[in-house]
């Protein structure tokens, strides 16, 4: 696990939720974790996903799976479009 501080972020009131999200500018998110599973599919752009201290550079149609409790953050350096599936399974 990373030594960076992490906060619990987000909530899920259903069994699952599906989102289409866009970041229109560069953005660095804070390290955080969830109490649900997240699957992210990058549709366009480039992003580096940091999960448990390991960096994963992603290109369009790459997918990342983040298990509940895993500390992570995306580092967005250009506009991106993505689909996120959040699930409590």
C-alpha positions, 0 to 999 in steps of 0.5 A: 500500500502507498504511504500517501494519505487516503480518504474514503470517497464516494458512495454506492446506494445501489448494487451497481452504477454505470457512469460516462465521465469526462475530464476536460482539463488536466487534473490530479486527484487525491489518493482515495479508496472506496468500499465498492469495486470500480472498473474503469474503461478509458474511451479517449485520451491518456491517463496514468492510474496509480493503484497501491503505489504502482503506476499504470499508463493507460491508452484508449480502451484499456481497463483498470480494476480497483478493488474495494479498499485499494488506494488509488488516483488517476493522473489526467494530463489531457482531456479524457473520456471514460466509463466507470462501473461501480459495483457492490458485489 
